[in-house]
Amino acid sequence: MEIHQLSWKEVLNSRSLKATQVRLKLLQILEQRTSATPYSILLKSMTPVDRVTLYRTLESLLNQGIIHEAYSEHEETYFALCGRECNEVNHNHKHIHFKCIRCNEVTCMHASLQHEIEVPGVEIHHWSIVATGICNHCCKA
């Protein structure tokens, strides 16, 4: 069962977070989208919530493994819901983030990634793969 199939109140409570209206609204917005959501869209959608409150809300959900940063470019960060394997200790995002160069949609693509990344002399805690190209929707247009 994916994390977002539970009620959001249950998810927040299981991560020791209060189910505030701001957190619930943010999670509902992310759940309704089929792709990662840019910060600028979240800020507009969360009106009248100010940017500081939104930032703190995003941080709390990131820190508890409920959402993740799917992509970041220039001054825009895209956010998406995490799967059930994520928690406050381990964000497990071994998948590709794909950004369409035409429509700017960012999606998490769950392709089979068989290789572990090992670099001698360092301990890797997180890695990500970003691919850019043209999405199926734009190819058909």
C-alpha positions as CSV (number, residue, x, y, z in Angstrom):
1,M,0.0,0.0,0.0
2,E,1.4,3.4,-1.0
3,I,1.8,6.0,1.8
4,H,-0.9,8.2,0.2
5,Q,-3.5,5.5,0.3
6,L,-3.7,5.9,4.0
7,S,-5.7,8.9,5.3
8,W,-3.4,11.9,5.5
9,K,-4.3,12.4,9.2
10,E,-3.1,8.8,9.8
11,V,0.2,9.4,7.9
12,L,0.9,12.6,9.7
13,N,0.1,11.1,13.1
14,S,2.3,8.1,12.4
15,R,5.2,10.5,11.8
16,S,4.6,12.6,14.9
17,L,3.2,15.5,13.0
18,K,0.0,17.4,13.7
19,A,-2.6,17.2,11.0
20,T,-2.9,20.9,10.4
21,Q,-5.1,22.4,7.7
22,V,-2.0,23.7,5.9
23,R,-0.3,20.2,5.8
24,L,-3.5,18.5,4.8
25,K,-4.2,21.0,2.0
26,L,-0.6,20.6,0.7
27,L,-0.8,16.8,0.7
28,Q,-4.1,16.9,-1.1
29,I,-2.7,19.2,-3.8
30,L,0.3,16.9,-4.3
31,E,-2.0,13.8,-4.4
32,Q,-4.2,15.3,-7.1
33,R,-1.3,15.9,-9.5
34,T,0.1,13.3,-11.8
35,S,3.5,14.9,-11.9
36,A,5.8,16.6,-9.4
37,T,4.6,20.1,-8.5
38,P,6.8,23.2,-8.7
39,Y,7.1,25.4,-5.6
40,S,5.6,28.4,-7.5
41,I,2.4,26.4,-8.2
42,L,2.2,25.2,-4.6
43,L,2.5,28.8,-3.4
44,K,-0.3,30.0,-5.7
45,S,-2.5,27.0,-4.8
46,M,-1.9,27.5,-1.0
47,T,-3.1,31.1,-0.9
48,P,-3.5,32.8,1.6
49,V,-0.7,30.8,3.2
50,D,2.5,32.8,3.1
51,R,5.8,31.6,1.7
52,V,7.4,31.1,5.1
53,T,4.6,28.9,6.3
54,L,4.7,26.9,3.1
55,Y,8.5,26.5,3.3
56,R,8.3,25.3,6.9
57,T,5.5,22.9,6.0
58,L,7.5,21.5,3.1
59,E,10.5,21.1,5.3
60,S,8.5,19.2,8.0
61,L,7.1,16.8,5.3
62,L,10.5,16.4,3.7
63,N,12.1,15.6,7.0
64,Q,9.5,13.0,7.9
65,G,9.8,11.2,4.5
66,I,6.3,12.1,3.3
67,I,7.4,14.1,0.3
68,H,10.6,14.5,-1.7
69,E,12.3,17.0,-3.9
70,A,11.9,15.4,-7.3
71,Y,13.8,18.0,-9.3
72,S,15.5,21.4,-8.9
73,E,16.4,23.9,-11.6
74,H,17.5,27.5,-11.3
75,E,15.2,28.8,-8.5
76,E,12.4,26.3,-8.9
77,T,12.0,23.1,-6.9
78,Y,9.5,20.4,-7.8
79,F,8.0,18.3,-5.0
80,A,6.3,14.8,-5.1
81,L,4.8,12.4,-2.7
82,C,7.0,9.6,-1.3
83,G,6.2,5.9,-1.4
84,R,5.7,3.7,1.6
85,E,9.4,2.8,1.7
86,C,10.4,6.3,2.8
87,N,10.5,7.5,6.3
88,E,12.2,10.1,8.5
89,V,15.5,8.1,8.5
90,N,15.6,6.9,4.9
91,H,14.4,8.6,1.7
92,N,14.6,5.7,-0.8
93,H,14.2,7.2,-4.3
94,K,16.0,4.9,-6.6
95,H,14.1,6.0,-9.6
96,I,14.5,8.4,-12.5
97,H,13.1,11.9,-12.5
98,F,12.1,12.9,-16.0
99,K,11.6,16.5,-17.1
100,C,9.9,17.3,-20.4
101,I,11.6,20.1,-22.2
102,R,8.4,21.1,-23.9
103,C,5.7,21.2,-21.1
104,N,8.2,21.3,-18.1
105,E,6.3,18.5,-16.3
106,V,8.5,16.5,-14.0
107,T,7.6,12.9,-13.3
108,C,9.0,10.1,-11.2
109,M,9.7,7.1,-13.5
110,H,10.0,3.8,-11.8
111,A,12.3,2.0,-14.1
112,S,14.3,-1.0,-13.0
113,L,17.7,0.3,-11.7
114,Q,19.8,-2.8,-11.0
115,H,23.1,-1.1,-10.1
116,E,24.2,0.2,-6.8
117,I,26.4,3.3,-7.0
118,E,29.7,2.9,-5.2
119,V,32.5,5.4,-5.0
120,P,35.7,4.4,-3.2
121,G,36.4,6.3,-0.1
122,V,32.9,7.9,0.4
123,E,29.6,6.8,1.9
124,I,26.7,7.7,-0.4
125,H,23.5,8.6,1.4
126,H,21.5,9.8,-1.5
127,W,21.7,9.8,-5.3
128,S,19.4,10.9,-8.1
129,I,19.1,10.5,-11.8
130,V,17.5,13.2,-13.9
131,A,16.6,12.7,-17.5
132,T,15.3,15.3,-19.9
133,G,13.5,14.9,-23.1
134,I,10.0,14.9,-24.6
135,C,7.2,13.2,-22.7
136,N,4.6,10.9,-24.3
137,H,1.9,13.6,-24.2
138,C,4.1,16.1,-26.0
139,C,5.3,13.5,-28.5
140,K,1.7,12.9,-29.5
141,A,0.9,16.6,-29.8
